[in-house]
């Protein structure tokens, strides 16, 4: 079809030329140099001009088609090369999945040699080095990759992670600041920046960073989490005020935290401590009792027990335990702490009765046997004490009821309002096995209250 059209146009041009030549039989002088001219028909001049124009159009079309064909050939060659590299990259990832780290590294390194701009290979190779603790090599690779795409977020976060692993906090913060210069609302960068400040113990900067994070967090669920972290940093500020002896200011800060969130229990613990330091034990005990009844976190039992025993008022804590155990007879933590109090008050037989009741539930735990061992030891029954300690060794390794973080399960001897491992607030509590069967209630007058 295309050839027929061109042939038809050619015949049409010849016919038009012949017609024009017929209408213009005369000739004219056509000068093409200063002293040279020829006699030629006007129709022939018109045809020559048309032919020359058509020839130039042909040359331009030929050039465009040739260039297009060359570009297609080069694009096809590039595409084949990219397909080959992508195939090799897939082989590298497969070796990674199989755990053949050395082979994966070799494949990725060769890809980079052939195509120094293949960013995924840089990132994967750096990640392999990072996983093996080779953070120096990972950083070198990522810096080379940064020259290819200096604004790539994945690359920048990888670089920050490796700086952090080497504890080069200044460089890690500099990398995060680079991200935030381009996107001040990048919440992931703000979170990582806050975590670095916490690791450094730079609480004021952590607080300022958290304020920005709260500001930019719009989702309700996430906003609640970030506000809790904000309260944690404010709590830290209140603790520092107390440590500096600024008790009034600390009290004000802690009360403000409780007004904002009554379930932020570390503030209740510290507020009671501050009130004690200011000579208000009654108010401190009321703060702790209210917090205990709303949270049942044993830290408040420990605080109240220490307070009443230090004030030579064991009757108060004794009565408090009896009251709570009537309400919560199957609370293993409450009964365990009550048994420990009985041992401290030298009420050994009563303590052993409670501990045997706990043992009879069929859920043994090391803390139970250690406390039984202490009771037998105080009573002078050393064989029984040794037997209890041996049972404890068989069950678990912790020597006393440990405070456990509900988020990351870290266990430690002392309570803390802040978990150093997962950086969460108010998560430490004592967890003992749940009692599987009904426990007998403790009558109010079982033991004398004038201890």
DRENTOR-885977 format. One record per residue: x, y, z of N, C-alpha, C, O, CB in turn. Coordinates in steps of 0.2 Angstrom, whole numbers, plus 5000, padded with zeros to 4 digits. Glycine has a CB too. Example, Ala and Ser with C-alpha at 12.3 -4.5 7.8 and 13.67 -1.06 7.14 Angstrom:
<recs>
506649725039506249785039506649845039507149835042505749785045;506449895035506849955036506450005039506750065040507049975029;
</recs>
This chain:
<recs>
500449945000500050005000500450065000500350114997499550005006;501050065004501450125004501850134998501850194996501950115010;502050084994502350094988501850114982502050154978502650024985;501250094982500850114977500650194978500650224973500150074978;500650214984500450284986501050324983500950374980500450294993;501650304984502250344982502250344974502450394971502950314985;502150284971502150274964501550324961501750354956502050204962;501050324964500450374962500650444962500550484957499850364966;501050464968501250534968501750544963501750604960501550544975;502250504961502750514956502450524949502650574946503250454956;501950484948501550494941501250554941501250594936501050434940;500950574947500550634947501050694946500850744942500250644954;501650694949502150744948502350754941502450804938502750734953;502450694937502650694930502150724926502250764921502850624928;501550704927500950734924500950814924500850844920500250704926;500950834931500950904932501550944928501450994925500950924939;502150914929502750944925502550944918502750994915503350894927;502350884915502250894907501650944906501750974901501950824905;501150944910500650994909500951064909500851114905500050994914;501351084914501651154915502151164909502151214906502051154921;502551114907502951114901502651134895502851174890503451054900;502051104894501651114888501351184888501351214883501051064888;501151214894500851274894501451334894501251394892500551284901;502051314895502651364895503151334890503651314893502851374902;503051344884503551314879504151364878504651334876503251304872;504051424880504651474879505151454884505051424889504351544880;505751484883506351474888506551544890506451594887506951444884;506951544896507151604899507951594900508151534901506751624905;508251644901508951644903509051634910508851684914509351704900;509351584913509451574920510151574922510551534920509151504922;510351634925511051644927511251604934510851624939511251724927;511751564934511851524940512551544942512751534948511851454939;513051584938513651614940513651684937513251704933514251564938;514151724939514251784937514251794929513951844927514851824940;514551754926514651754919514451694915514551684909515351764917;514051654919513751594916512951594916512751604922514051534919;512651574911511951564911511751514906512151494902511551634909;511151484907510851444902510151454900509851494904510851364905;509951434895509251444893508851384895508951324893509151454885;508251394899507951334902507151354902507051414903508251324909;506751304902506051314903505851334910506151304915505651254901;505451384912505251394918504951334922504951324928504651454918;504551294918504351234921504851184924504751154929503851194916;505451184920505951144922506251164928506551134933506551134916;506351234929506551264935506151244941506351234946506551344934;505451254940505051234945505151154947505151144953504251244943;505151114942505251044944505951034947505950994952505251004937;506451064945507151064948507051084956507351044960507651104945;506751134957506651164964506251104968506451094974506351224964;505751084965505351034969505750964970505750944976504751014965;506150944965506650884966507150894971507250854975506950874959;507450954971507950974976507650974983507950944988508351044975;507051004984506751004990506550934993506650914999506151044990;506350894988506150824990506750784992506750744996505750794984;507350804988507950764990508150784997508350735001508550784985;508150844999508350865006507850835011508050815016508350945007;507150835009506750795014506950725015506850695020505950805011;507150695009507350625009507950615014507950565018507450595002;508450655013509050655017508850665025509150625029509550705015;508450715026508250725033507850665036508050635042507750785034;507450635032507050575034507550515035507450475040506450555029;507950505030508450455031508850465037509050415041508950455025;509050525039509450535045509050515051509350485056509750605045;508450545051508050535057507850455058507950435064507350565057;507750425053507650345053508250315055508250265059507350325047;508850335053509450305055509550315062509850265066510050325050;509450375064509650385071509150345076509350325081509550465073;508450345074508050305078508250235078508150195083507250315075;508450205072508650135072509250125077509250075080508850115065;509750175077510350165081510150175088510350135093510850225079;509650215090509450225097509050155099509150135105508950285098;508650135095508350065097508850015098508749975102507850045091;509350015094509849955095510249965101510349925105510349955089;510450035102510750045109510350035115510550005120511050115109;509650055114509250035120509149965121509049945127508550075119;509049925116508949855116509649825119509549775124508849825109;510149845118510849825121510849845128511049795132511449855117;510649905130510649925137510149885141510249865146510449995137;509549875138509049835141509249765142509149735148508349835137;509649735138509849665139510449665144510449615148510149635132;510849715144511349715150511049725156511249695161511849775148;510449765157510149775163509749715165509749695171509649835162;509449675160509149615162509649565165509549525169508849585156;510249565162510749525164510949535171511049495176511349525159;511049605172511249625179510749615184510849595190511449705179;510049625182509549605187509549535188509349515194508849635184;509649495183509649425184510249405189510149365194509749385178;510849435189511349425193511149445200511349415205512049455191;510849505200510649535207510149485210510249475216510349605206;509749455206509249405209509649345212509449315217508749385204;510149325208510549265211510949285218510949245222511149245206;511149345218511449375224510949375230511149345236511749445223;510349395229509849395234509649315236509549305242509149425232;509649275231509549205233510049175237509949135242509449165226;510649195236511249165240511149195247511349165252511949185237;510949255247510849285254510349245258510449235264510649365253;509749235255509249195258509449125260509249095265508649185253;509949095256510149035258510749035264510948985266510448995252;510949095265511449105270512149095268512649095271511349045275;512249095261512849095258513149165257513149195252512849055251;513349195263513549265263514149285258514149335255513649285270;514649235259515249255255515049255247515249295244515749195256;514649205245514449205238514049265236514149295231514049135236;513649285240513149345239513649405239513449445234512649355245;514149415243514549475243514949475236514949525233515049465249;515149415234515549415227515149435222515349475217515849345226;514549405221514049425216513849495216513949535211513349385216;513749525222513549595222514149645220514049695217513249615229;514749625223515349665221515449665213515649715211515949635225;515349605210515449605203514949645199515149675194515449525200;514349645202513849685199514049765199513949795194513149675202;514249785205514549855205515049865201515149925198514749865213;515549815200516149825195515849845188516149885184516549765195;515349805186515049805179514649865178514549905173514649745177;514249885184513749945183513849975190513549965195513049915182;514250035190514450065196513850105199513850135204515050115195;513250115195512650145197512150105199511550135200512450195191;512250045200511649995202511550005210511949965214511849925200;511150045212511050065219510850005223511149995229510650125220;510349965221510149905225510749865227510749835233509649865221;511249855223511849815225512249845230512449805235512249795218;512349905230512649945235512349935242512649915247512750015234;511649945242511249935248511249865251511349855257510549955247;511249815246511249745249511849725251511949685256510949695243;512449745248513049725250513249765257513549725261513649745245;513049825257513149855264512749825269513049815275512949935263;512149805268511749765273512149705275512049685281511049755270;512449665270512749605272513349615277513449585282513049565266;513749665275514249685280514049705286514349695292514749745276;513449745287513249765293512949715297513149715303512649815292;512649665294512449605298512949565301512849535306511949555293;513549565298514149535300514549575305515149555307514549505295;514349635307514649675311515249715308515649745311514949635317;515249715301515849745298515549815296515449835290516049705291;515449855301515149925300515549975296515350015292514949955306;516249965296516750015293516649995285516550045281517449995295;516649935283516549915276515849945274515749965268516649845275;515349935278514649955276514650025275514350045270514149935281;514950065279514950135278515250155272515050205268515250175284;515850125270516250145264515850135258515850175254516850105264;515450075258515050065252514450115252514350135246514749985253;514150125257513550175257513850245255513450285252513250175264;514450265257514650335255514750335248514650385244515350345259;515050275245515050275237514450275234514350315229515450205235;513950245237513250245234512950315235512550335230512850195238;513150345240512850415241513050465235512650515234513050445248;513550455232513750495226513250485220513250525216514450475224;512950425220512450415215511850445216511550475212512450335214;511550435222510950465224510950495231510750455236510350415223;511250555232511350585239510650595243510750605249511650645238;510050585240509450605243509050535244508450545247509050655239;509350485243508950415244508850405251509350395255509350365240;508250405253508050395260508350325263508550325269507350395262;508250275259508450205262509150205263509450175268508250155257;509550235258510250235259510450275265510950255269510650275253;510150335266510350375272510150345279510550355283509950445271;509650305279509450275285509950215287510050205292508750245285;510150185281510650125282511250155285511650135289510750095275;511450215282512050245284512050265291512550255295512250315280;511450295293511350315300511450255305511650265310510750355301;511150205303511150145307511850115308511950095314510750085304;512250115303512950095304513350145308513750125312513250085297;513250205307513550255312513350245319513750245324513350335310;512750225320512450215327512850155330512950155336511750215327;512850105326513250045328513950055330514150015335513149985322;514250105327514950115329514950175334515550195336515350145323;514350185337514250245342514550305340514850345344514650215348;514550325333514750385331514150425330513850445325515050375324;513950455336513250485337513250545333512750565330513150495344;513750585333513750655329513650635322513250675319514450685330;513950585319513850575311513150545310512850565305514350525309;512950505315512250485314511750545314511250545310512050435320;511850585319511350645320511450685313510950715311511550685326;512050695311512150735305511750705299511450745295512850745303;511750645298511450605293510650615294510350635289511550535293;510450615300509650625301509450695300508950705297509450605308;509950745301509750815300509750825293509350865290510350855303;510150795289510150795282509450775279509150815274510750755278;509150725282508550705280507950755282507550775278508350635283;508050785288507550825290507650895287507150935287507650835298;508150915284508250975280507750975274507451025272508950985278;507750915271507350905265506550895267506150915264507550855261;506450855273505850845275505750845282505850795286505650765273;505650905285505550915292505050875296505150865302505450995294;504550845292504050805295504150735295503750695296503350825292;504750715293504950645293504950615300505450625303505650635289;504450575302504350555308504850495310505050495316503650525310;505050455305505550405306506250435308506550415313505650355300;506450485305507050525306507050555313507550555317507250575301;506450585315506350615321506450565327506750575332505750655322;506050505326506150455331506850425332507050415338505650395329;507250415327507850395327508350445331508750435334508150375320;508150505329508550565332508450565340508850575344508350635329;507850555342507650555349507950495352508250505358506850545349;507950435349508350385352509050395353509350375358508150315348;509350425349510050445349510250485355510650475359510350475343;509750535356509850585361509750545368510050565373509350645361;509250505368509150465374509750425376509950415382508550415374;510050385371510650345372511250395375511650375379510950315365;511250455372511750505375511650525382512050555385511850555370;511050525384510750555390510650625389510650665394511350545395;510550645383510450715382509650725382509350735376510750745375;509350725388508650725388508350795386507750795383508450715396;508650855387508350915384508250915376507650925374508750975386;508750885373508650885366508150825364507750835359509350865362;508150775367507650715366506950745367506550735363507750655371;506850785372506250815373506050865368505450865365506250855380;506450905365506350955360506150915353505750935350506951005358;506550865352506350815346505650785347505350785342506950765345;505550765353504850735354504350775353503750755350504850695361;504450845355503850895354503750895346503150905344504150965356;504250895342504150905335503750835332503350845328504750905331;503950785335503650715333502850715335502450695331503950655336;502750745341502050745343501650795338501050775336501950765350;501950845336501650895332501450865325500950885323502150955331;501950825323501850805316501450735315501250715310502450795312;501250705321500850645321500150655322499850685327501150595327;499750645316499050655316498650605318498050615320498950685309;498850535316498450475318498350475325498750475329498750415315;497750465327497550465334497950415338498150425343496750455335;497950345335498250295339499050305340499250295345498150225335;499350325335500050345335500150405339500650405343500350355328;499750455339499850515343499850495350500150525354499250565341;499350445353499350425360500050395362500250415367498750375361;500350355357500950325359501550385360501950375364501150275353;501550425355502050485355501950525361502450555364502050525349;501350535363501150575369501450545376501650575380500450595370;501350475376501650445381502350445382502650455387501450365381;502750445376503450455376503550525379504050535382503750445369;503150575376503250645379503250645386503550685389502750685375;502750615389502650615396503250585400503450605405501950575398;503450535396504050495399504650545400505050545405504250435395;504750585395505350635395505150695400505650715403505450665388;504550715400504350755406504450725413504750765417503650785405;504350665413504450625420505150625421505350635427504150555419;505650615416506350615417506550685420506950695424506650595411;506250735417506450805419506250815426506650845430506050855415;505650795428505450795435505850755440506050785445504750765436;506150695438506650665442507250695443507550695448506750595439;507450735438508150765438508050825443508550845447508350795431;507450855443507350915448507350885455507650915459506650945446;507050825456507050795463507750785465507950795470506650735463;508150755460508850735462509350805463509750795467509150705456;509050855461509450915462509150955468509451005470509350965456;508750925472508450945478507851005477507651035481508950975482;507651005470507151055469506451025470506151005465507251085462;506251005476505650965477505050995475504550965472505650945484;504951055476504351095475504251095467503651075464504351165477;504751105463504651105456504551035453504151025449505351135453;504950985456504850925454504050895456503750865451505250875458;503850915461503150895463502650925458502150895456502950925470;502750995456502351025451502350985445501850975442502551095451;502950975442503050935436502650865436502350845431503750935434;502750835441502450765442501750765442501350725439502750725448;501450815446500750825446500450835440499850815438500550875452;500750875436500550895429500550835425500050835421501050955426;501050795425501050735421500450685423500050665419501650695422;500250685430499750645432499050675429498550635428499750635439;499050735429498350765427498250755419497750745417498450845428;498850755416498850735409498650665407498250645403499450755405;498950615411498850545410498850505417499350495420499350515405;498250495420498250465427498550395427498650365432497550455429;498650365421498850295420499650295419499950235418498550255415;499950355419500650355419500950345426501150395429500950415415;501050275428501150265435501850285437501950285443501050195436;502350285433503050305436502950375439503350385444503550315430;502550415437502450485440502150475447502350515451502050535436;501750425448501450415455501950395459502050415465500850365454;502450345457502950325461503450385463503550395469503350275458;503650425459504150475460503750535464504150565468504350505454;503150545463502750595467502750575474502850615478502050605464;502650515476502650495482503350495485503350515491502450415483;503850485482504550485484504650565486504950575491505050465479;504450605481504550675482504250705489504450745493504350725476;503650685489503250705495503550675502503550715507502450675495;503850615502504150595507504750635509504850655515504450515506;505150655504505750695505505550765508505950795511506150705498;504850785507504650855509504350845516504050895519504150885504;504350785519504050765525503250765525502950775530504150825530;502950735520502250715519502150645518501850625513501950765514;502250605523502150525522501450505521501350465517502450495528;501050545525500250525524500050535517499750495514499850565529;500250595514500050615507500350565502500050545497500250685505;500950545504501350495499500950435499500850405494502050485501;500750405505500450345506499750345502499650295499500350325513;499450395502498750405499498850405491498450365488498450465501;499450435489499550435482499750365480499450335474500150475480;500150325483500250255482499750205482499650165478500850235486;499250215487498750175488498250185482497950135480498350185495;498050245480497650255474497950225468497550195464497550325473;498650235467498950205461498950125461498850095456499650235461;499050095467499050025468498349995466498249945463499150005475;497750035469497150005467496950015460496449985458496650045472;497250055456497050065449497550025445497350005439497050135447;498150005447498549975443498749905445498949865441499250015442;498749895452498949835455499749815453499849755453498549775453;500049865452500849855451501149855458501049895462501149915447;501549795459501849785465502349835468502549835474502149715465;502549875463503049935466502749975471503049995476503249975460;502049985471501750025476501649985482501650015488501050045473;501549915482501649875488502249885491502349895498501449805486;502849885487503449885490503649955493503849965499504049875485;503350005490503450075493503050085499503350105504503250125488;502450055499502050065505502350025511502350045517501350045504;502549965510502849915515503449955518503549955524503049855512;503849975514504450015516504350075520504650085525504950035510;503850115518503550175522503350155529503550185534503050205518;502850105529502550095536503050055540503050075546501950045535;503550015538504049985542504550035544504750025550504349925538;504650085540505150135542504850175548505250205552505450175536;504250185547503850225552503650185559503250215563503250265549;503850125559503750075565502950075565502650075571503950105571;502650065559501950055559501749995555501349995550501550115556;502049935557501849875553501149855553500949825548502249815555;500749875558500049865558499649885552499249855549499749895564;499849945549499549975544499649935537499149925534499750045542;500249915536500349875530500049805531499849775526501149875528;500049785537499849715538499049715537498749675533499949695545;498749765539497949775538497849785531497349765528497749835542;498249825527498149835520498249775516497749765512498749885518;498649735518498749665514498149625515497849595511499349635516;497849625522497349575523496649605519496349565517497149575531;496649665519496049695516496049685508495549665505496049775516;496649695505496749675498496649605496496349585491497349705495;496949555501496849485499496149465500495949415497497349455504;495749495504495049475504494749495498494249455495494649515510;494949545494494649565488494949525482494549515477494749645487;495549505483495949475477496249405480496949405480496449525474;495949355482496249305486496649255481497049225483495649255488;496549265474496949225470497449265466497749245461496449195464;497649325469498149365466498849335469499049345475498149435468;499249295465499849265467500349315469500749305474500149225461;500449375466500949425467500749455474501249455478500949475462;500149465475499949495482500049445487500349465493499149515482;499849385487500049335492500749325493500949315499499649265490;501149325487501849315488502149375492502549355497502149315481;501949435491502249495494502049485502502349505506502049555491;501449465503501149465509501549405513501749425519500349435509;501749355510502149305514502849335515503149315520502249245509;503049375511503749405512503749445518504149455522503949435506;503149485518503049535524503049495531503349515536502449575523;502749435531502649395537503349375539503449365545502249335535;503749355534504449335536504849395539505249385544504849305530;504749455536505149515539504849525546505249555550504949575534;504249515547503949525554504049465558503749455564503249535553;504449415556504649355560504049315562504049275567504949375567;503549315557502949275558503049215553502649205548502249315556;503549175555503749115551503249065549503149045543504349085554;502849045554502448985553501849015549501648975544502148965560;501649075550501049105546501349105538500949095534500849165549;501949135538502249135531502249075527502049065521502949175531;502549025531502548955528501848925526501848895521502948905533;501348945530500648915528500448955522500148915517500148935534;500649015521500449045514500849025509500549005503500549125515;501449005510501848985504501648915502501748895496502648985506;501548875507501248805505500648805501500548765497501148765512;500148855503499548865499499748875492499448855487499148915502;500248925491500448945484500748885481500548875475500948995484;501148845484501448785481500948735479500948695474501948755486;500348725483499848675482499448695476499048645474499448675488;499548755473499148765467499448735461499048725456499148845466;500048705462500348665456500648705451500848685446499748625453;500848775453501148815448501848835452501848895454500748875446;502348795452502948815456503348865452503348865446503348755458;503648915456504148955453504648975458504648965464503749025451;505248995455505848995459505849045465506049025471506449015455;505449095464505449145470505049115476505249135482505049205467;504549075474504149045480504648995484504649005490503648995477;505048955481505548915485506048955488506248935494505748865480;506249005485506849045489506549075495506849075500507049095484;505949105495505649135500505449075506505549095512504949165499;505249015504505148965508505848945512505848935518504848905505;506348945508507048935510507248985516507548965521507548935505;507049045514507249095519506849085526507149095531507049165516;506249065525505749055531506049005535506149005541505049045529;506248945532506548885535507148905539507348885544506548825531;507548945535508248965538508149005544508548995549508649005533;507649055544507549095550507249055556507349065562507049155549;506948995554506648955559507148905562507048865567506048915557;507748905558508248855560508248785557508648745559508348855568;507748775553507648715550508148715543507848725538506948705548;508748695544509248705538509148655533509148665527509948705541;508948585535508848535529508248555525508248555519508648475533;507648585528507148605524507348665520507048675514506548625529;507748715523507948775519508348755513508248775507508348815523;508848705514509248685508508748645503508848665497509748635510;508348605505507848575500507448625496507348615490507348525504;507248675499506848735496507248765491507048785485506548785501;507948785493508348815488508548775482508548795477509048835492;508648705483508748665478508148665473508248655467508848595480;507548665475506948665471506948735467506748735461506348665475;507148785470507248845466507648845461507548875455507448905471;508248815462508748805456508548765451508648775445509448775459;508048715452507748675447507248715443507148695437507448615450;506948765446506448795442506648855438506448855432505848815447;507048895441507248955438507848985441508048965446506649015438;508149035437508749065439508749125443509249145447509249075433;508149165443508149225447508049215454507649175456507549275444;508449245458508449235466507849275469507749255475509149255468;507649325466507049355470506549375464506749375458507349425473;505949395466505449415461505749475457505849525460504749435464;505849465451506149515446505649555443505049535442506649485441;505749625442505349665438505449655431506049655429505449745440;504949645427504949625420504649675416504049695418504649555419;504949695411504649745406504149705402504249655399505249775401;503549735402502949705398503049705391502749675387502349735400;503549755388503649765381504149715378504049685374503849835380;504749715382505349675379505549625383505949585381505849725378;505149615389505349555394505949555397506149505400505249495390;506349615397506949625401506749615408506249645411507249695399;507149585412507049575419507649605423508249605421507049495421;507449635429507949665433507749665440507149665441508149735430;508249675445508049665452507649725454507149715458508649665456;507849785452507549845455507049875450507049865444508049905456;506449905452505949935448506250005445506650035448505349955452;506050015439506250075435505650105431505250065429506850065431;505650165431505050195427505250195419504750205415504950265429;505850175417506050185410506450115409506950095413506450245409;506350085403506650025401507250045397507150075391506249975398;507850025399508450045395508550005388508850025384509050035399;508149955388508249905382507749925377507949935371508149835384;507149935378506649955373506450025373506050055369506049905373;506650065378506550135379505750155379505550195377506750175373;505450105383504750115385504650145392505150135396504350055383;504150175394504050205400503450165404502950145401503850275400;503550155411503050125415502850055414502250035414502450165415;503350015411503149945409503449895414503249835413503449935402;503849915419504049865424503549845429503249885432504749885427;503449775430503049745435503249675437503649645433502349745433;503049655442503149585444502649535441502049545442503249575452;502849485437502449435434502549365437503149345436502449435427;502049335441502149275443501649225440501149255437502049265451;501749165440501249115437500549125440500449135446501449045438;500049125435499349135438499149075442499349015440498849145432;498749085447498549025451497948995448497449025445498249055458;498048925447497548885443496948865447496448845443497948825440;497048865453496448845457496248895463496648935464496448775459;495648885465495448935471495948925477496048875479494748915473;496048985479496448985485496049005491495549045490497049045485;496148985497495748995503495849075505496449095505495948955509;495349105507495349175509495749175515495649135519494649205509;496049235517496349245523495849285528495749335527497049285522;495649245533495249285538495549345541496149345542495049235544;495149395543495449455545495849445552496349475553494949515546;495549405556495849395563496349335563496449305569495349395568;496549305558496949245558497549255562497849215566497149225551;497849315561498549335564498449395569497949445567499049345559;498849405574498749465578498949525574499449525570499149465584;498649585575498749645571499249695575499449745573498149685569;499349675582499849715585500549695585500849685590499649715593;500749685579501449655578501949715579502549705578501549625570;
</recs>
